[in-house]
C-alpha cells in the first residue's frame, strides 16, 4: 500500500518530545522504516518563531527533494507581518506550494479565525482550491471556530488534523452537513472509529497523517492498516484522497 502523509514536519522545537527528532534526514529515515512514500511538511520555525522565516527555511531545506512537499504557514496580513492574499498567491504559484497551515492558538501565534481577520485569506485559498490544514489543538478545545470556518467557506478544502478520541459528538453533525472538509487520522484513536466513519460518510473524507515527529508514525500506520475496512478504502485514505485533493489546486 502506498502512503502519503498529510501531516508531518521537521526542524528544531523549543520543547523536545521524548523519542522525537528534528532533522529532515531523520524524517526521511523514519518514512523509509514505515514504507511511507511521500509527505506534506512544514518547518517547526514557521510554528514556533515566525511563518515567513520558517517558510524560507523550508524552501531551502527541500531544494531538490522529491518525497517531501512544502506546506507554508500563513498569517492574516493586516499588521504587515505577512503578505496580503494576492501577493501570497503569486509567491505560492512561483514556488509550487499546494497546501498551507496556520497556528492561531493563543499559546502559539494568537489570532482569531474570524472573517474580519482571516476572511480575505480564506477567500483566496477557496478561489484557488488550496487545501488548508488546521489542527484541533489550535482551536482551544472547541469546534465552534472550526464550524464557523467551514460554514463561511463552503468550497474551501479544509483538513482537520490533531484530533482526539472524544471529538465524535461535535464531528459527526459537521460531517453530515459539510462535504468539503476532511479528517486526518493520526489522532483519531476511537474504537472502530475509522470503520464507522467510512460506513457513515465514506472513505473519501479521511486522509492519512502521522503528526511526526511529535507523535508516533508507527501508531498512525497501525490505525489504518488494522482498520476494519476494505483494502480499496485503505488505499484511498493512505494516499489517493490526498493526491486527488492536491490535483485540484488551480495555481
ZAMI-242110 format. One record per residue: x, y, z of N, C-alpha, C, O in turn; residue number from 1; residue in one letter. Coordinates in steps of 0.001 Angstrom, whole numbers. Layout:
R       nu       nv       nw      cau      cav      caw       cu       cv       cw       ou       ov       ow   nr  rest
R        X        Y        Z        X        Y        Z        X        Y        Z        X        Y        Z  NUM     A
...
REM end
This chain:
R       nu       nv       nw      cau      cav      caw       cu       cv       cw       ou       ov       ow   nr  rest
R      838    -1186        0        0        0        0      879     1244        0     1873     1306      724    1     X
R      516     2227     -806     1246     3495     -870      712     4440      208     -497     4558      404    2     X
R     1635     5110      902     1270     6066     1943     1780     7461     1566     2920     7625     1131    3     X
R      915     8454     1741     1254     9856     1523      786    10598     2778     -408    10834     2963    4     X
R     1726    10954     3618     1457    11581     4915     1069    13047     4703     1817    13805     4086    5     X
R      -89    13440     5211     -531    14830     5036     -141    15727     6206     -455    16917     6194    6     X
R      536    15182     7213      758    15965     8438     2086    15592     9084     2127    14800    10025    7     X
R     3164    16162     8575     4486    15927     9146     5258    17241     9164     4849    18225     8547    8     X
R     6382    17243     9882     7196    18447     9978     8611    18059    10350     8892    16896    10641    9     X
R     9501    19040    10338    10857    18862    10849    11372    20223    11285    10722    21242    11055   10     X
R    12536    20238    11914    13114    21475    12424    13124    21489    13945    12320    20813    14587   11     X
R    14041    22265    14518    14182    22339    15977    12949    22970    16615    12344    23892    16069   12     X
R    12593    22445    17789    11470    22959    18557    11946    23368    19953    12977    22902    20437   13     X
R    11179    24238    20576    11550    24683    21918    11347    23584    22951    12066    23526    23948   14     X
R    10365    22707    22715    10103    21585    23607    10292    20301    22813     9569    20053    21848   15     X
R    11255    19490    23215    11561    18253    22502    10816    17104    23168    11035    16819    24345   16     X
R     9942    16447    22424     9191    15312    22943    10082    14076    22975    10894    13887    22070   17     X
R     9951    13232    23992    10760    12007    24054    10582    11153    22803     9460    10878    22378   18     X
R    11694    10744    22228    11650     9900    21040    11483    10649    19736    11467    10036    18669   19     X
R    11357    11975    19803    11176    12741    18571    12527    13079    17950    13573    12754    18512   20     X
R    12502    13724    16801    13711    14097    16074    13449    15439    15415    12330    15949    15465   21     X
R    14481    16020    14791    14251    17327    14173    14847    17463    12782    14486    18391    12058   22     X
R    15737    16581    12386    16376    16702    11084    15496    16147     9969    14780    15163    10155   23     X
R    15563    16793     8815    14853    16287     7640    15291    14871     7311    14467    14032     6946   24     X
R    16570    14604     7435    17103    13272     7117    16525    12200     8040    16304    11065     7615   25     X
R    16280    12558     9299    15676    11606    10227    14216    11338     9886    13726    10222    10056   26     X
R    13521    12372     9401    12150    12169     8949    12111    11209     7772    11284    10298     7741   27     X
R    12989    11404     6813    13037    10513     5659    13396     9087     6075    12851     8127     5531   28     X
R    14303     8949     7027    14659     7616     7515    13456     6942     8158    13205     5761     7919   29     X
R    12717     7679     8966    11527     7112     9606    10463     6762     8565     9782     5745     8693   30     X
R    10319     7588     7551     9382     7272     6469     9770     5966     5779     8904     5157     5447   31     X
R    11063     5762     5564    11526     4507     4961    11165     3309     5836    10712     2281     5333   32     X
R    11367     3444     7139    11052     2356     8061     9579     1979     8017     9224      814     8196   33     X
R     8729     2957     7780     7284     2744     7807     6678     2592     6417     5459     2489     6279   34     X
R     7524     2578     5383     7060     2456     3989     6124     3598     3597     5154     3394     2867   35     X
R     6426     4801     4090     5684     5996     3687     6416     6631     2511     7586     6995     2627   36     X
R     5737     6762     1394     6388     7219      167     6663     8719      168     7766     9158     -158   37     X
R     5633     9512      543     5726    10964      434     5070    11608     1650     4328    10961     2389   38     X
R     5358    12898     1844     4750    13614     2964     4646    15104     2657     5520    15684     2014   39     X
R     3558    15710     3132     3465    17155     3221     4129    17581     4521     3885    16980     5567   40     X
R     4972    18618     4468     5729    19015     5651     5761    20529     5809     5825    21270     4828   41     X
R     5716    20971     7052     6002    22357     7387     7244    22389     8259     7668    21358     8781   42     X
R     7831    23575     8420     9032    23723     9242     8637    24191    10636     7782    25064    10786   43     X
R     9261    23609    11653     8934    23950    13042     9091    25443    13318     8342    25998    14122   44     X
R    10041    26096    12675    10221    27532    12889     9003    28335    12461     8725    29394    13022   45     X
R     8275    27833    11466     7087    28534    10995     5988    28523    12042     5108    29383    12027   46     X
R     6029    27570    12940     5061    27497    14036     5572    28211    15273     4842    28992    15882   47     X
R     6795    27958    15647     7280    28396    16946     8029    29730    16920     8298    30306    17974   48     X
R     8367    30223    15728     9066    31509    15650     8311    32481    14751     7699    33431    15238   49     X
R     8353    32248    13451     7760    33199    12516     7440    32479    11215     8328    31840    10651   50     X
R     6202    32555    10708     5853    31845     9481     6718    32207     8282     7141    31325     7535   51     X
R     6984    33491     8091     7772    33886     6929     9176    33258     6982     9658    32716     5988   52     X
R     9822    33338     8153    11151    32761     8311    11116    31243     8150    11958    30667     7461   53     X
R    10139    30600     8790    10025    29154     8689     9781    28677     7276    10322    27653     6861   54     X
R     8966    29413     6530     8710    29046     5138     9970    29154     4291    10200    28329     3407   55     X
R    10785    30168     4559    12048    30321     3824    13003    29175     4142    13630    28615     3243   56     X
R    13110    28831     5417    13944    27682     5799    13450    26412     5115    14245    25607     4628   57     X
R    12139    26244     5083    11548    25054     4464    11933    24955     3002    12343    23894     2533   58     X
R    11804    26055     2281    12133    26030      851    13601    25688      621    13931    24936     -296   59     X
R    14472    26234     1445    15897    25931     1306    16194    24470     1597    16980    23841      889   60     X
R    15568    23928     2635    15814    22537     3030    15281    21549     1995    15838    20465     1827   61     X
R    14207    21919     1303    13569    20974      391    14036    21118    -1057    13505    20447    -1943   62     X
R    15007    21968    -1307    15519    22119    -2675    16032    20778    -3196    16921    20166    -2605   63     X
R    15461    20341    -4298    15878    19087    -4908    15270    17848    -4282    15527    16737    -4746   64     X
R    14466    18012    -3238    13846    16867    -2553    12544    16482    -3256    11705    17345    -3515   65     X
R    12369    15215    -3562    11197    14780    -4332    10118    14114    -3486     8985    13971    -3944   66     X
R    10445    13703    -2257     9467    12971    -1440     8748    13862     -438     7667    13513       36   67     X
R     9332    15003     -112     8748    15921      846     8223    17152      123     8934    17762     -676   68     X
R     6985    17512      403     6318    18592     -319     5966    19715      662     5375    19456     1710   69     X
R     6323    20952      333     6225    22042     1304     4798    22491     1604     3960    22610      711   70     X
R     4553    22732     2875     3322    23361     3355     3724    24669     4017     4493    24662     4978   71     X
R     3225    25774     3529     3552    27065     4120     2605    27388     5270     1404    27131     5185   72     X
R     3143    27946     6332     2335    28516     7402     1955    29941     7004     2765    30669     6431   73     X
R      717    30333     7312      215    31640     6892     -340    32404     8085     -640    31835     9135   74     X
R     -468    33714     7888     -985    34637     8897    -1919    35642     8226    -1814    35851     7017   75     X
R    -2835    36271     8976    -3511    37463     8456    -2475    38551     8169    -1437    38611     8828   76     X
R    -2751    39397     7201    -1732    40320     6697    -1810    41726     7276     -936    42543     6983   77     X
R    -2810    42042     8078    -3108    43431     8400    -2008    44144     9172    -1876    45362     9051   78     X
R    -1224    43436     9951     -164    44083    10737     1111    44296     9939     2064    44886    10448   79     X
R     1147    43826     8692     2341    43943     7876     3363    42854     8105     4436    42883     7503   80     X
R     3054    41882     8971     3975    40776     9232     3994    39753     8097     4938    38976     7956   81     X
R     2933    39771     7293     2791    38731     6278     2217    39352     5009     1614    40425     5037   82     X
R     2419    38655     3903     1949    39162     2615      425    39162     2534     -221    38257     3063   83     X
R     -156    40171     1874    -1597    40127     1612    -1924    38966      681    -1040    38470      -18   84     X
R    -3176    38526      662    -3527    37307      -59    -3133    37282    -1530    -2700    36241    -2024   85     X
R    -3269    38391    -2239    -2937    38372    -3665    -1439    38185    -3891    -1031    37484    -4817   86     X
R     -624    38809    -3047      830    38636    -3156     1223    37222    -2729     2074    36593    -3357   87     X
R      603    36729    -1663      868    35369    -1207      555    34359    -2297     1323    33421    -2510   88     X
R     -557    34536    -2984     -935    33616    -4049      122    33572    -5141      468    32495    -5626   89     X
R      635    34725    -5531     1660    34767    -6577     2937    34055    -6130     3554    33328    -6909   90     X
R     3327    34265    -4880     4528    33601    -4367     4328    32089    -4283     5244    31321    -4577   91     X
R     3143    31669    -3887     2856    30242    -3837     2891    29631    -5231     3391    28522    -5420   92     X
R     2366    30349    -6189     2400    29868    -7578     3840    29717    -8056     4188    28718    -8685   93     X
R     4674    30709    -7757     6077    30664    -8197     6840    29522    -7537     7713    28916    -8159   94     X
R     6514    29223    -6273     7251    28217    -5508     6609    26832    -5557     7155    25879    -5001   95     X
R     5461    26711    -6215     4800    25417    -6326     4190    24938    -5023     4165    23734    -4768   96     X
R     3694    25850    -4186     3095    25488    -2902     1627    25132    -3118      874    25914    -3699   97     X
R     1224    23956    -2652     -135    23479    -2898     -935    23235    -1623    -2030    22678    -1689   98     X
R     -420    23632     -480    -1159    23489      772     -589    24458     1791      593    24800     1743   99     X
R    -1440    24901     2718     -998    25807     3775    -1539    25321     5120    -2462    24509     5189  100     X
R     -940    25842     6171    -1419    25590     7521    -1360    26890     8303     -792    27875     7831  101     X
R    -1942    26901     9491    -1849    28084    10351    -1928    27653    11810    -2377    26553    12133  102     X
R    -1475    28563    12691    -1346    28242    14112    -1912    29392    14949    -1152    30184    15507  103     X
R    -3233    29487    15039    -3851    30650    15682    -3987    30576    17198    -4433    31546    17810  104     X
R    -3621    29465    17823    -3834    29306    19272    -3149    30420    20053    -2090    30895    19642  105     X
R    -3732    30846    21173    -3118    31903    21982    -1698    31596    22416     -883    32509    22547  106     X
R    -1389    30342    22638      -43    29969    23062      951    29897    21915     2144    29685    22133  107     X
R      461    30074    20692     1353    29989    19527     1405    31359    18848     2242    32182    19219  108     X
R      533    31635    17860      617    32913    17154     -547    33853    17428     -539    34999    16978  109     X
R    -1542    33380    18160    -2526    34241    18814    -3273    35172    17855    -3069    36386    17869  110     X
R    -4140    34590    17023    -5025    35410    16205    -6353    34698    16028    -6458    33484    16207  111     X
R    -7353    35470    15676    -8708    34968    15510    -8911    34421    14101    -8307    34906    13143  112     X
R    -9769    33403    13984   -10159    32878    12675   -11394    33583    12129   -11989    33113    11160  113     X
R   -11785    34685    12722   -12982    35397    12288   -12840    35878    10846   -11736    36025    10323  114     X
R   -13987    36117    10226   -13983    36637     8858   -13307    38004     8788   -12623    38310     7811  115     X
R   -13495    38823     9818   -12829    40126     9841   -11327    39964     9737   -10667    40738     9044  116     X
R   -10783    38977    10411    -9341    38791    10483    -8795    37966     9325    -7781    38326     8727  117     X
R    -9458    36868     9008    -8903    35898     8048    -9760    35694     6804    -9417    34881     5945  118     X
R   -10867    36419     6699   -11789    36178     5590   -11166    36323     4222   -11408    35490     3349  119     X
R   -10366    37360     4006    -9770    37567     2686    -8732    36487     2373    -8585    36083     1220  120     X
R    -8015    36022     3397    -7063    34922     3217    -7799    33645     2839    -7410    32959     1894  121     X
R    -8857    33323     3570    -9610    32107     3278   -10271    32184     1898   -10366    31178     1194  122     X
R   -10722    33369     1518   -11344    33523      206   -10346    33252     -916   -10688    32625    -1918  123     X
R    -9113    33727     -745    -8087    33447    -1748    -7826    31951    -1858    -7747    31414    -2963  124     X
R    -7691    31274     -719    -7466    29824     -729    -8631    29098    -1381    -8440    28140    -2130  125     X
R    -9830    29561    -1090   -11028    28949    -1662   -11068    29121    -3177   -11402    28184    -3904  126     X
R   -10733    30301    -3645   -10751    30574    -5085    -9813    29658    -5840   -10149    29164    -6917  127     X
R    -8641    29432    -5281    -7628    28638    -5957    -7596    27185    -5476    -6714    26415    -5857  128     X
R    -8560    26823    -4641    -8714    25438    -4177    -7450    24898    -3506    -7031    23765    -3746  129     X
R    -6861    25734    -2668    -5649    25362    -1937    -6043    24781     -590    -6677    25473      206  130     X
R    -5690    23541     -308    -6071    22929      971    -5475    23681     2167    -4316    24096     2157  131     X
R    -6310    23838     3187    -5912    24449     4452    -5906    23366     5515    -6938    22747     5776  132     X
R    -4751    23130     6132    -4640    22176     7235    -4635    22936     8545    -3851    23867     8729  133     X
R    -5513    22538     9459    -5582    23206    10753    -5769    22170    11849    -6604    21273    11731  134     X
R    -4988    22297    12918    -5028    21338    13998    -6117    21647    15011    -6351    22808    15349  135     X
R    -6775    20613    15489    -7766    20782    16553    -7113    21388    17794    -7764    22094    18564  136     X
R    -5830    21110    17982    -5112    21677    19119    -4962    23189    19017    -4615    23845    19999  137     X
R    -5220    23747    17839    -5146    25194    17641    -6490    25893    17847    -6585    27113    17716  138     X
R    -7525    25119    18169    -8880    25661    18239    -9397    25813    19662   -10590    26041    19865  139     X
R    -8518    25689    20648    -8915    25896    22025    -9816    24822    22595   -10560    25065    23546  140     X
R    -9752    23619    22009   -10557    22519    22527   -12024    22584    22161   -12834    21848    22725  141     X
R   -12385    23455    21221   -13779    23616    20812   -13877    23600    19291   -12979    24066    18590  142     X
R   -14986    23054    18798   -15206    23034    17350   -15963    24263    16863   -16288    24348    15679  143     X
R   -16250    25213    17743   -17076    26355    17358   -16418    27192    16265   -17064    27530    15273  144     X
R   -15143    27528    16435   -14451    28331    15424   -14328    27562    14113   -14465    28134    13032  145     X
R   -14067    26262    14218   -13963    25443    13008   -15300    25377    12282   -15343    25458    11054  146     X
R   -16384    25231    13024   -17712    25198    12417   -18000    26499    11676   -18570    26481    10585  147     X
R   -17609    27626    12268   -17791    28899    11592   -16988    28994    10312   -17455    29554     9320  148     X
R   -15780    28446    10329   -14924    28470     9140   -15518    27645     8010   -15604    28125     6880  149     X
R   -15927    26420     8288   -16454    25573     7221   -17777    26114     6693   -18086    25949     5513  150     X
R   -18561    26758     7555   -19827    27329     7103   -19616    28539     6205   -20347    28725     5232  151     X
R   -18628    29357     6520   -18384    30596     5773   -17711    30350     4432   -17808    31183     3530  152     X
R   -17028    29212     4287   -16277    28951     3056   -16591    27546     2548   -15794    26624     2722  153     X
R   -17756    27391     1921   -18255    26057     1553   -17489    25383      432   -17729    24207      157  154     X
R   -16583    26079     -222   -15799    25466    -1293   -14307    25380     -976   -13502    25008    -1830  155     X
R   -13950    25725      256   -12548    25658      661   -12222    24256     1171   -12842    23800     2131  156     X
R   -11259    23558      549   -10873    22243     1068   -10079    22390     2366    -8994    22971     2376  157     X
R   -10626    21860     3454   -10047    22009     4783    -9740    20631     5341   -10535    19702     5201  158     X
R    -8581    20508     5974    -8181    19250     6606    -8025    19513     8098    -7187    20313     8513  159     X
R    -8839    18832     8899    -8758    18956    10352    -7783    17908    10869    -8013    16710    10709  160     X
R    -6693    18357    11489    -5648    17464    11978    -5619    17456    13502    -6337    18217    14150  161     X
R    -4785    16593    14065    -4527    16573    15508    -5804    16434    16345    -5903    17030    17417  162     X
R    -6769    15662    15873    -7992    15486    16650    -7747    14507    17798    -6665    13930    17910  163     X
R    -8757    14324    18648    -8621    13380    19753    -9774    12380    19741   -10659    12456    18889  164     X
R    -9762    11459    20674   -10734    10372    20672   -12105    10782    21202   -13026     9966    21215  165     X
R   -12254    12031    21639   -13532    12476    22219   -14277    13438    21305   -15169    14153    21761  166     X
R   -13932    13468    20037   -14425    14511    19157   -15725    14167    18446   -16338    15051    17847  167     X
R   -16171    12907    18490   -17269    12454    17632   -18554    13258    17772   -19214    13527    16768  168     X
R   -18924    13645    18973   -20215    14307    19157   -20269    15668    18466   -21347    16126    18086  169     X
R   -19140    16303    18304   -19084    17550    17543   -18727    17315    16080   -19096    18104    15210  170     X
R   -18012    16234    15814   -17549    15951    14458   -18675    15464    13552   -18809    15935    12423  171     X
R   -19484    14523    14038   -20495    13897    13184   -21492    14899    12586   -21750    14836    11384  172     X
R   -22061    15815    13371   -23002    16753    12754   -22357    17641    11700   -22999    17993    10710  173     X
R   -21095    18007    11901   -20412    18815    10890   -20163    18013     9614   -20343    18529     8511  174     X
R   -19752    16764     9760   -19525    15931     8580   -20834    15640     7856   -20849    15495     6633  175     X
R   -21937    15553     8607   -23249    15381     7985   -23606    16560     7089   -24150    16385     5999  176     X
R   -23292    17766     7564   -23753    18967     6864   -22786    19446     5793   -23219    19951     4757  177     X
R   -21481    19296     6021   -20495    19888     5118   -19617    18799     4498   -19049    17963     5201  178     X
R   -19519    18828     3169   -18781    17799     2435   -17345    18199     2123   -16571    17373     1640  179     X
R   -16975    19444     2386   -15707    19950     1862   -14566    19911     2867   -13498    20459     2595  180     X
R   -14760    19277     4023   -13618    19156     4921   -13311    17689     5185   -14168    16816     5052  181     X
R   -12050    17445     5567   -11507    16098     5683   -10909    15919     7074   -10524    16887     7729  182     X
R   -10840    14676     7507   -10279    14357     8813    -8959    13627     8641    -8880    12615     7944  183     X
R    -7922    14152     9285    -6623    13473     9315    -6646    12442    10433    -7186    12706    11508  184     X
R    -6067    11276    10192    -6360    10104    11016    -5480     9893    12240    -5872     9121    13116  185     X
R    -4321    10526    12359    -3340    10089    13356    -3842    10188    14797    -3516     9329    15616  186     X
R    -4623    11209    15120    -5105    11370    16481    -6461    10747    16742    -6959    10778    17867  187     X
R    -7061    10180    15706    -8429     9681    15806    -8415     8246    16333    -8665     7298    15588  188     X
R    -8123     8102    17609    -7965     6776    18229    -9276     6327    18886    -9306     5940    20054  189     X
R   -10333     6390    18119   -11657     5963    18570   -11824     4480    18252   -11457     4040    17162  190     X
R   -12365     3712    19174   -12588     2290    18921   -13469     2113    17694   -14606     2586    17661  191     X
R   -12934     1426    16681   -13605     1208    15399   -14005     2528    14734   -14922     2569    13913  192     X
R   -13306     3604    15100   -13690     4924    14612   -13556     5081    13114   -14455     5611    12461  193     X
R   -12429     4622    12556   -12216     4782    11117   -13252     3996    10327   -13802     4502     9349  194     X
R   -13522     2767    10741   -14505     1957    10010   -15902     2572    10098   -16651     2538     9122  195     X
R   -16256     3126    11237   -17567     3763    11382   -17689     5005    10516   -18724     5236     9890  196     X
R   -16619     5812    10480   -16653     6988     9616   -16782     6597     8151   -17506     7242     7392  197     X
R   -16084     5547     7757   -16164     5101     6361   -17576     4640     6017   -18076     4944     4934  198     X
R   -18220     3916     6919   -19584     3450     6655   -20568     4608     6619   -21511     4603     5827  199     X
R   -20353     5588     7464   -21309     6698     7585   -21087     7777     6522   -22041     8271     5921  200     X
R   -19817     8139     6296   -19538     9289     5431   -18730     8937     4184   -18682     9727     3241  201     X
R   -18099     7772     4166   -17287     7377     3022   -15810     7576     3276   -15402     8532     3935  202     X
R   -15006     6657     2745   -13552     6714     2937   -12929     7942     2290   -11808     8315     2635  203     X
R   -13633     8575     1359   -13084     9753      671   -12962    10964     1589   -12378    11972     1193  204     X
R   -13509    10889     2825   -13448    12020     3744   -12247    11960     4680   -12069    12860     5501  205     X
R   -11413    10915     4575   -10308    10719     5502    -8970    10809     4781    -8840    10400     3627  206     X
R    -7962    11361     5493    -6602    11461     4967    -5634    10885     5988    -5726    11178     7180  207     X
R    -4716    10072     5517    -3675     9529     6382    -2678    10610     6779    -2203    11370     5935  208     X
R    -2366    10671     8073    -1326    11562     8570     -647    10916     9762    -1195     9995    10368  209     X
R      538    11390    10100     1272    10816    11225     1490    11789    12375     1556    11364    13528  210     X
R     1603    13078    12092     1993    14033    13122     3453    13956    13500     3877    14586    14468  211     X
R     4242    13181    12739     5677    13085    13059     6340    14444    12949     5935    15257    12119  212     X
R     7364    14714    13778     7999    13817    14738     7417    13879    16147     7930    13214    17047  213     X
R     6373    14649    16356     5838    14823    17704     5008    13636    18168     4881    13400    19369  214     X
R     4449    12896    17241     3695    11694    17580     4208    10529    16741     4993    10716    15811  215     X
R     3759     9337    17079     4307     8114    16500     3781     7834    15098     2577     7685    14892  216     X
R     4697     7764    14143     4308     7370    12802     3861     5921    12733     2959     5583    11966  217     X
R     4489     5059    13533     4116     3645    13540     2680     3468    14021     1938     2663    13457  218     X
R     2279     4201    15045      905     4120    15537      -81     4572    14469    -1145     3973    14306  219     X
R      273     5637    13736     -611     6144    12689     -793     5118    11576    -1901     4922    11077  220     X
R      300     4467    11191      204     3420    10169     -652     2267    10680    -1487     1741     9945  221     X
R     -450     1872    11937    -1210      779    12508    -2701     1056    12562    -3502      157    12308  222     X
R    -3093     2297    12891    -4502     2657    12937    -5196     2362    11615    -6319     1857    11591  223     X
R    -4526     2678    10527    -5130     2460     9217    -4981     1011     8765    -5924      421     8239  224     X
R    -3812      449     8967    -3559     -906     8471    -4524    -1922     9068    -4938    -2854     8380  225     X
R    -4892    -1757    10346    -5737    -2735    11017    -7196    -2292    11121    -7985    -2925    11823  226     X
R    -7558    -1218    10434    -8962     -794    10423    -9813    -1827     9685    -9350    -2454     8732  227     X
R   -11050    -1998    10129   -11962    -2981     9551   -12676    -2385     8340   -13888    -2170     8346  228     X
R   -11877    -2126     7301   -12387    -1597     6041   -11690    -2328     4902   -10732    -3067     5130  229     X
R   -12157    -2128     3693   -11589    -2843     2556   -10208    -2304     2200    -9842    -1193     2585  230     X
R    -9450    -3107     1462    -8134    -2665     1002    -8264    -1437      102    -7412     -549      139  231     X
R    -9314    -1382     -698    -9524     -224    -1572    -9750     1038     -746    -9235     2103    -1088  232     X
R   -10513      926      331   -10741     2079     1204    -9456     2490     1902    -9179     3681     2043  233     X
R    -8670     1515     2339    -7392     1839     2975    -6484     2602     2020    -5825     3558     2428  234     X
R    -6441     2192      756    -5584     2880     -197    -6070     4294     -475    -5266     5207     -664  235     X
R    -7382     4472     -500    -7923     5821     -663    -7426     6733      452    -6959     7844      200  236     X
R    -7530     6250     1684    -7135     7057     2837    -5624     7236     2890    -5136     8320     3209  237     X
R    -4882     6174     2577    -3425     6195     2698    -2775     7199     1758    -1765     7804     2117  238     X
R    -3324     7392      572    -2655     8268     -392    -3596     8883    -1424    -3463    10060    -1757  239     X
R    -4546     8097    -1931    -5294     8535    -3113    -6114     9790    -2866    -6197    10648    -3745  240     X
R    -6721     9918    -1693    -7533    11101    -1411    -6690    12370    -1411    -7114    13400    -1935  241     X
R    -5504    12296     -828    -4626    13466     -788    -4120    13816    -2186    -4050    14991    -2548  242     X
R    -3771    12809    -2962    -3321    13058    -4332    -4425    13761    -5123    -4156    14708    -5862  243     X
R    -5650    13305    -4969    -6779    13941    -5649    -6960    15381    -5188    -7202    16277    -5997  244     X
R    -6839    15595    -3869    -7029    16936    -3315    -5968    17899    -3854    -6292    19018    -4253  245     X
R    -4720    17474    -3867    -3649    18335    -4377    -3776    18538    -5880    -3382    19579    -6405  246     X
R    -4323    17548    -6568    -4534    17681    -8009    -5581    18702    -8376    -5637    19151    -9521  247     X
R    -6431    19086    -7397    -7452    20077    -7656    -7000    21514    -7464    -7762    22439    -7745  248     X
R    -5769    21725    -6989    -5242    23074    -6804    -5145    23765    -8165    -4676    23169    -9134  249     X
R    -5581    25007    -8235    -5693    25718    -9524    -4556    26684    -9794    -4587    27387   -10804  250     X
R    -3567    26743    -8939    -2447    27657    -9168    -1675    27259   -10420     -694    27913   -10775  251     X
REM end
